[in-house]
Amino acid sequence: MKRRREKITYNYECSLTGEQFVTTAKAPNPKDLLTVKAYYEMNPDMDDRPAVTKKKLGVPATNEEKH
């Protein structure tokens, strides 16, 4: 019988929020990793998530989406 391959996981911490997360790929620059939440906090103009998703997460809607 063939042995199953074990998946190697890597634990990282977001440099901005301090949130812990796990990946299966090794990061070349672990100090530069950000969570999605931190990325959108830094770049609110790039936030293209649907209004429903923003509402679930408690993110305030922009003026364009209120209309």
Backbone bond lengths (Angstrom), bond angles and torsions (degrees), N, CA, C in turn:
res aa  C-N    CA-C-N  psi(-1)  N-CA   C-N-CA  omega(-1)  CA-C   N-CA-C  phi
1 M - - - 1.448 - - 1.519 109.92 -
2 K 1.292 113.37 147.47 1.445 120.37 179.01 1.521 110.48 -85.43
3 R 1.303 116.25 140.32 1.460 119.44 177.05 1.518 109.56 -80.49
4 R 1.303 115.77 143.62 1.465 120.80 176.87 1.518 109.56 -74.54
5 R 1.303 114.55 142.61 1.459 119.83 176.33 1.513 110.08 -77.93
6 E 1.279 116.05 134.24 1.461 120.17 176.66 1.518 109.10 -86.00
7 K 1.324 115.81 136.11 1.456 120.06 176.63 1.517 109.05 -82.71
8 I 1.299 115.12 131.30 1.457 120.46 177.47 1.521 107.56 -91.31
9 T 1.323 116.45 130.34 1.459 120.76 178.88 1.527 109.44 -116.25
10 Y 1.299 114.37 149.81 1.468 121.73 179.64 1.522 108.90 -121.73
11 N 1.314 116.39 131.73 1.461 122.05 179.17 1.525 109.14 -98.70
12 Y 1.338 114.95 128.42 1.460 120.59 179.95 1.524 109.78 -130.37
13 E 1.320 115.15 163.64 1.455 121.93 178.87 1.526 108.61 -125.70
14 C 1.337 116.03 136.03 1.452 121.72 178.01 1.527 107.84 -66.20
15 S 1.327 116.00 131.57 1.461 119.65 -176.96 1.524 112.59 -72.86
16 L 1.326 117.72 -19.03 1.461 120.75 -178.12 1.523 112.39 -96.46
17 T 1.336 117.38 -49.40 1.459 120.98 -175.39 1.521 113.84 -96.83
18 G 1.338 117.67 -18.44 1.452 120.63 -178.04 1.515 113.35 80.92
19 E 1.327 117.61 6.10 1.461 122.80 -179.07 1.530 109.88 -71.59
20 Q 1.323 116.80 138.09 1.459 122.62 179.91 1.525 109.95 -89.32
21 F 1.344 117.25 141.60 1.455 120.92 173.76 1.517 109.71 -149.15
22 V 1.341 115.73 161.45 1.453 122.72 -175.38 1.522 108.90 -119.37
23 T 1.327 116.73 137.52 1.461 121.87 175.33 1.525 108.82 -127.92
24 T 1.326 115.91 162.86 1.458 120.47 176.04 1.522 111.29 -101.68
25 A 1.315 116.96 -3.04 1.461 121.19 177.84 1.533 109.04 -115.44
26 K 1.311 115.55 141.78 1.452 119.93 179.23 1.527 109.25 -76.74
27 A 1.318 116.23 131.53 1.468 121.67 -178.02 1.525 109.89 -85.09
28 P 1.341 117.27 134.74 1.461 119.35 178.19 1.536 112.34 -68.90
29 N 1.339 117.44 -33.32 1.468 122.01 179.39 1.526 109.29 -131.02
30 P 1.324 118.97 81.77 1.468 120.60 -175.97 1.525 114.58 -62.52
31 K 1.320 118.13 -23.94 1.464 120.53 -179.93 1.524 111.80 -74.01
32 D 1.327 117.69 -18.21 1.460 122.24 -179.00 1.521 113.63 -93.37
33 L 1.327 118.41 -0.16 1.460 120.92 -176.68 1.526 111.71 -74.02
34 L 1.342 115.51 138.81 1.451 122.59 177.17 1.517 109.45 -129.86
35 T 1.313 116.75 151.11 1.453 120.24 172.10 1.523 108.61 -79.49
36 V 1.327 116.24 166.65 1.465 120.64 178.92 1.524 109.92 -61.92
37 K 1.313 116.40 -40.37 1.466 121.05 179.63 1.532 110.80 -60.11
38 A 1.316 116.61 -45.21 1.464 120.88 -179.68 1.525 111.25 -66.44
39 Y 1.326 116.98 -37.63 1.467 120.53 179.53 1.523 110.67 -62.63
40 Y 1.330 116.65 -45.72 1.462 119.69 -179.01 1.527 112.26 -71.97
41 E 1.328 117.86 -25.74 1.466 120.30 173.81 1.526 110.07 -67.92
42 M 1.318 116.65 -37.63 1.462 120.96 179.96 1.531 111.80 -77.62
43 N 1.331 117.34 -29.63 1.461 122.26 -176.79 1.535 110.77 -127.30
44 P 1.334 118.46 69.52 1.475 119.21 -177.40 1.521 112.88 -65.41
45 D 1.326 118.52 -24.42 1.459 120.62 178.90 1.529 111.89 -72.53
46 M 1.319 118.72 -18.62 1.467 122.95 179.64 1.533 111.69 -93.19
47 D 1.324 117.99 0.18 1.466 122.41 -176.97 1.523 109.81 -73.02
48 D 1.335 116.42 101.63 1.453 121.49 -178.45 1.529 112.20 -109.75
49 R 1.328 116.30 20.53 1.461 119.65 178.60 1.518 109.90 -70.07
50 P 1.353 117.75 150.72 1.468 120.44 178.11 1.525 111.63 -64.37
51 A 1.335 116.05 155.23 1.464 121.70 -178.58 1.526 111.52 -59.85
52 V 1.327 117.56 -34.03 1.464 121.25 -179.84 1.535 110.05 -62.77
53 T 1.313 116.61 -43.75 1.464 121.22 179.44 1.518 110.84 -64.83
54 K 1.318 116.81 -42.95 1.466 120.33 179.05 1.521 110.82 -62.68
55 K 1.326 116.25 -38.79 1.468 120.18 -179.65 1.527 110.46 -65.11
56 K 1.348 117.48 -41.26 1.462 121.68 178.79 1.530 111.45 -63.03
57 L 1.325 116.41 -36.54 1.460 121.24 -178.51 1.521 113.20 -84.38
58 G 1.334 117.30 -10.83 1.455 121.33 179.37 1.514 113.50 81.34
59 V 1.321 116.43 23.23 1.459 121.03 178.92 1.525 107.98 -84.54
60 P 1.327 118.40 130.78 1.466 119.40 179.30 1.518 111.19 -64.85
61 A 1.336 114.96 139.83 1.462 121.07 -179.74 1.520 110.22 -78.70
62 T 1.312 116.99 149.79 1.462 121.58 177.60 1.532 109.68 -80.39
63 N 1.308 117.30 170.49 1.463 121.67 -179.78 1.517 112.45 -61.69
64 E 1.325 117.72 -35.29 1.454 121.95 -179.36 1.520 111.53 -64.05
65 E 1.344 117.47 -36.62 1.444 121.67 -176.47 1.521 112.88 -81.64
66 K 1.319 118.48 -17.62 1.462 120.91 -178.52 1.520 111.64 -72.97
67 H 1.315 117.30 -26.70 1.467 120.92 -176.78 1.479 111.98 -78.61
